[in-house]
Amino acid sequence: MAMRSMKRPEPIAVLLDMDGVLYHGDRLLPGALRLLHRVTRLPHAYLTNNPIRTPGEVSNRLTAMGLPRPDPALILTSALATARWLARVRPGFRYFAVGAGGLDAALREFGEPNARNADFVVVGEGAGLDYEQLTIGINLILSQGARLIGTNPDPTVDAVRNGRHLILPGGGALVAPFAAATGVTPTIIGKPEPLLYEMALEMLGCSPGECLMIGDRPDTDIAGAERLGMWTALVRTGRFAPGRPWPDNLPVPDFDVVDLEALMTALEDAFPGLLAEV
């Protein structure tokens, strides 16, 4: 376990990534249940770059895996963050969405779908991108002045299907054809960009220096949180495996551990009582 030197106030709140931290596919990772039993007494929220499921669907999925049912209001997806941000920028916005159902569900709470006169072309993840949708989006951007938005920058994401690990195209890969065809740089909402973290901190009512972000990806979870001045903990239970050298161009986390059990031990040593048993 690696840990940076620390000269800040102790954290009082926790942000949790989920896939690769709490579970893989439909399999809970070691320590997930015990961690959540301890975290629930603190201000906390769940963050995900995945825009495919609604917060309610995410909550149901975690419950089906045997975890305590989280309040959907504590689950912030990149789709929901995108919708809330667009509503701030242009109340009552019109949009053209590319991606799975969770994205459209989030956008419909605040805006109106309109494939002819959209203010925004919003690209998420999952099935949905085809030649026709790409054509519609390109023309909305070039002819109507629609703004190109990506829910998240991940080039690829992990999945488990029929017991097999697969790598699927992420939001960054799906927004790329629109950017290439139009020459427009998309506005990205999800990690490591600051907006998702800032919305979560606003929900919890705390400053970045009072919050610990737990994630499994150095380039998104850790990089974005570090840039805001948050406490950071990397668990090597996702694609970034134990023993892999830290990328030279990325900020180093406060805690770098093999799994959640090691993280709980490290946090108890660093901040006695932070994750005390309820």
C-alpha positions as CSV (number, residue, x, y, z in Angstrom):
1,M,0.0,0.0,0.0
2,A,1.3,3.4,-1.0
3,M,0.2,6.6,0.6
4,R,1.2,10.2,0.1
5,S,2.2,12.6,2.9
6,M,-0.9,14.5,4.1
7,K,-1.1,18.0,5.5
8,R,-4.9,18.7,5.1
9,P,-7.9,18.5,7.4
10,E,-9.3,15.1,7.7
11,P,-12.1,14.1,5.2
12,I,-15.7,14.1,6.5
13,A,-17.4,12.8,3.3
14,V,-16.9,10.1,0.7
15,L,-17.5,9.9,-3.1
16,L,-17.6,6.4,-4.5
17,D,-17.1,5.1,-8.0
18,M,-18.9,1.8,-8.5
19,D,-17.8,-0.4,-11.4
20,G,-14.4,-1.8,-10.6
21,V,-14.7,-0.5,-7.0
22,L,-17.8,-2.2,-5.6
23,Y,-18.4,-4.8,-8.3
24,H,-17.4,-6.4,-11.6
25,G,-20.3,-7.4,-13.8
26,D,-22.8,-8.8,-11.3
27,R,-20.1,-9.9,-8.8
28,L,-19.4,-8.0,-5.6
29,L,-15.8,-7.2,-4.9
30,P,-14.2,-8.2,-1.5
31,G,-14.9,-5.6,1.2
32,A,-17.7,-3.8,-0.7
33,L,-20.5,-4.7,1.8
34,R,-18.4,-3.9,4.8
35,L,-17.3,-0.6,3.3
36,L,-20.8,0.5,2.5
37,H,-22.0,-0.4,6.0
38,R,-19.3,2.0,7.3
39,V,-19.7,4.8,4.7
40,T,-23.5,5.2,5.1
41,R,-23.1,7.1,8.4
42,L,-21.0,9.7,6.6
43,P,-22.1,12.2,4.0
44,H,-21.6,10.2,0.8
45,A,-22.6,9.9,-2.9
46,Y,-22.1,7.5,-5.8
47,L,-20.5,8.8,-9.0
48,T,-20.4,7.1,-12.3
49,N,-19.3,8.1,-15.8
50,N,-21.8,5.5,-17.1
51,P,-24.8,7.2,-18.6
52,I,-26.7,4.1,-19.5
53,R,-28.8,3.4,-16.4
54,T,-30.9,5.8,-14.4
55,P,-30.1,6.4,-10.7
56,G,-33.1,4.2,-9.8
57,E,-31.9,1.4,-12.0
58,V,-28.4,1.7,-10.5
59,S,-29.8,1.5,-7.0
60,N,-31.9,-1.6,-7.9
61,R,-28.8,-3.2,-9.4
62,L,-26.7,-2.7,-6.3
63,T,-29.5,-4.1,-4.2
64,A,-29.8,-7.2,-6.4
65,M,-26.1,-7.8,-5.8
66,G,-26.7,-7.8,-2.0
67,L,-25.6,-4.3,-1.1
68,P,-27.7,-1.9,1.1
69,R,-30.1,-0.1,-1.2
70,P,-28.8,3.4,-1.8
71,D,-31.1,6.3,-2.1
72,P,-31.2,7.1,-5.9
73,A,-30.9,10.8,-5.0
74,L,-27.3,10.0,-3.9
75,I,-26.4,8.5,-7.3
76,L,-25.0,11.0,-9.8
77,T,-24.6,9.6,-13.3
78,S,-22.9,11.5,-16.1
79,A,-26.2,11.6,-17.9
80,L,-28.0,13.3,-15.0
81,A,-25.1,15.7,-14.5
82,T,-25.3,16.5,-18.2
83,A,-29.0,17.2,-18.1
84,R,-28.7,19.4,-15.0
85,W,-25.9,21.4,-16.6
86,L,-27.7,21.9,-19.8
87,A,-30.7,23.1,-17.9
88,R,-28.5,25.7,-16.2
89,V,-27.0,26.8,-19.5
90,R,-30.3,26.9,-21.4
91,P,-33.5,26.3,-19.5
92,G,-36.1,24.3,-21.5
93,F,-33.4,23.1,-24.0
94,R,-34.0,21.0,-27.0
95,Y,-31.7,18.0,-27.6
96,F,-30.8,15.2,-29.9
97,A,-29.5,12.2,-27.9
98,V,-27.3,9.4,-29.0
99,G,-27.0,6.5,-26.6
100,A,-28.9,4.1,-24.3
101,G,-32.2,4.9,-22.4
102,G,-30.7,6.3,-19.3
103,L,-29.4,9.3,-21.2
104,D,-32.7,10.2,-22.7
105,A,-34.5,9.7,-19.4
106,A,-32.2,12.2,-17.7
107,L,-32.5,14.7,-20.5
108,R,-36.3,14.5,-20.7
109,E,-36.5,15.7,-17.0
110,F,-35.2,19.1,-18.1
111,G,-35.5,19.4,-21.9
112,E,-37.3,18.3,-25.0
113,P,-36.1,15.9,-27.7
114,N,-36.0,17.6,-31.1
115,A,-34.1,16.1,-34.0
116,R,-34.8,19.0,-36.3
117,N,-34.0,22.1,-34.2
118,A,-31.9,20.8,-31.3
119,D,-29.8,23.2,-29.2
120,F,-27.5,20.3,-28.2
121,V,-26.3,17.0,-29.7
122,V,-25.7,14.9,-26.6
123,V,-23.6,11.7,-27.0
124,G,-23.5,9.0,-24.3
125,E,-22.8,5.3,-24.3
126,G,-24.5,2.1,-25.3
127,A,-26.4,1.0,-28.4
128,G,-27.8,3.7,-30.6
129,L,-25.1,5.2,-32.8
130,D,-25.6,4.4,-36.5
131,Y,-25.1,6.1,-39.8
132,E,-28.5,7.8,-39.7
133,Q,-27.9,9.2,-36.2
134,L,-24.4,10.4,-37.1
135,T,-25.8,12.2,-40.1
136,I,-28.6,13.9,-38.1
137,G,-26.1,15.0,-35.4
138,I,-23.5,16.3,-37.9
139,N,-26.1,18.4,-39.7
140,L,-27.6,19.8,-36.5
141,I,-24.1,20.9,-35.5
142,L,-23.0,22.3,-38.9
143,S,-26.4,23.7,-40.2
144,Q,-28.3,24.5,-37.0
145,G,-25.4,25.5,-34.7
146,A,-26.2,22.8,-32.1
147,R,-23.5,22.4,-29.5
148,L,-21.8,19.0,-29.2
149,I,-21.8,17.5,-25.7
150,G,-20.2,14.2,-24.5
151,T,-21.4,12.7,-21.2
152,N,-18.0,11.3,-20.5
153,P,-14.5,10.9,-22.2
154,D,-13.8,7.2,-21.5
155,P,-12.5,5.7,-24.8
156,T,-13.4,2.2,-23.6
157,V,-15.3,0.6,-20.7
158,D,-15.3,-2.9,-19.2
159,A,-18.2,-5.2,-19.3
160,V,-19.0,-8.8,-18.4
161,R,-21.3,-10.8,-20.8
162,N,-22.0,-14.5,-20.3
163,G,-19.1,-14.7,-17.9
164,R,-16.6,-13.2,-20.3
165,H,-14.8,-9.9,-19.8
166,L,-15.3,-7.6,-22.8
167,I,-14.0,-4.1,-23.6
168,L,-16.7,-1.9,-25.1
169,P,-16.6,1.5,-26.7
170,G,-17.1,4.3,-24.2
171,G,-18.5,7.8,-24.5
172,G,-15.2,9.2,-25.8
173,A,-15.2,6.7,-28.7
174,L,-18.8,7.4,-29.5
175,V,-18.5,11.2,-29.5
176,A,-15.3,11.1,-31.6
177,P,-17.1,10.6,-35.0
178,F,-19.2,13.7,-34.5
179,A,-16.1,15.7,-33.6
180,A,-14.1,14.4,-36.5
181,A,-16.9,15.1,-39.0
182,T,-17.6,18.7,-37.8
183,G,-14.2,19.8,-36.5
184,V,-16.0,20.8,-33.3
185,T,-14.4,20.0,-29.9
186,P,-17.1,18.5,-27.6
187,T,-17.9,19.8,-24.2
188,I,-17.3,16.8,-21.8
189,I,-19.2,16.5,-18.5
190,G,-18.0,13.4,-16.8
191,K,-14.8,12.6,-14.9
192,P,-12.0,13.8,-15.0
193,E,-13.7,17.1,-15.9
194,P,-14.7,19.0,-12.7
195,L,-18.5,19.3,-13.2
196,L,-19.5,15.8,-11.9
197,Y,-17.4,16.2,-8.8
198,E,-18.6,19.8,-8.2
199,M,-22.3,18.7,-8.4
200,A,-21.6,15.9,-5.9
201,L,-19.8,18.2,-3.5
202,E,-22.8,20.6,-3.7
203,M,-25.1,17.7,-2.9
204,L,-23.0,16.8,0.2
205,G,-22.5,20.4,1.3
206,C,-18.7,20.1,1.6
207,S,-15.5,21.5,0.1
208,P,-13.1,19.4,-2.0
209,G,-10.6,19.2,0.8
210,E,-13.2,17.7,3.1
211,C,-14.0,14.8,0.7
212,L,-12.4,11.5,-0.2
213,M,-12.9,10.1,-3.7
214,I,-12.6,6.3,-4.0
215,G,-12.1,5.0,-7.6
216,D,-10.3,2.5,-9.8
217,R,-9.1,4.6,-12.8
218,P,-6.1,6.9,-12.5
219,D,-7.1,8.8,-15.6
220,T,-10.6,9.7,-14.6
221,D,-11.5,9.1,-10.9
222,I,-8.2,10.1,-9.4
223,A,-7.0,12.7,-11.9
224,G,-10.1,14.8,-11.7
225,A,-10.5,14.6,-8.0
226,E,-6.8,15.5,-7.4
227,R,-7.1,18.6,-9.6
228,L,-9.9,19.9,-7.4
229,G,-7.9,19.2,-4.2
230,M,-9.9,16.2,-3.0
231,W,-8.5,13.3,-1.0
232,T,-8.1,10.4,-3.3
233,A,-7.9,6.6,-3.0
234,L,-7.2,4.2,-5.9
235,V,-8.2,0.6,-5.4
236,R,-6.5,-1.7,-7.9
237,T,-9.5,-3.9,-8.4
238,G,-10.5,-2.6,-11.9
239,R,-8.4,-2.5,-15.1
240,F,-5.5,-0.8,-13.3
241,A,-4.0,-4.0,-11.7
242,P,-1.7,-4.4,-8.7
243,G,2.0,-3.9,-9.7
244,R,1.2,-1.8,-12.7
245,P,3.5,1.3,-12.6
246,W,1.8,4.7,-12.1
247,P,1.5,6.8,-15.3
248,D,4.1,9.6,-15.3
249,N,1.6,12.2,-16.5
250,L,-1.0,11.7,-13.8
251,P,-1.3,13.0,-10.3
252,V,-0.5,10.4,-7.5
253,P,-3.4,9.5,-5.2
254,D,-3.2,9.8,-1.4
255,F,-3.9,6.1,-1.1
256,D,-2.9,3.4,-3.6
257,V,-4.1,0.0,-2.4
258,V,-4.8,-3.5,-3.8
259,D,-8.5,-3.7,-2.7
260,L,-11.2,-2.3,-0.4
261,E,-10.1,-4.3,2.6
262,A,-6.6,-2.8,2.4
263,L,-8.2,0.7,1.9
264,M,-10.3,0.4,5.1
265,T,-7.2,-0.6,7.0
266,A,-5.2,2.3,5.6
267,L,-8.0,4.8,6.3
268,E,-8.4,3.6,9.9
269,D,-4.7,4.1,10.4
270,A,-4.7,7.6,8.8
271,F,-8.0,8.8,10.2
272,P,-9.0,6.8,13.3
273,G,-12.8,6.6,13.6
274,L,-13.6,7.8,10.0
275,L,-15.0,4.4,9.0
276,A,-16.0,3.2,12.5
277,E,-18.5,0.3,12.6
278,V,-22.1,1.6,12.8
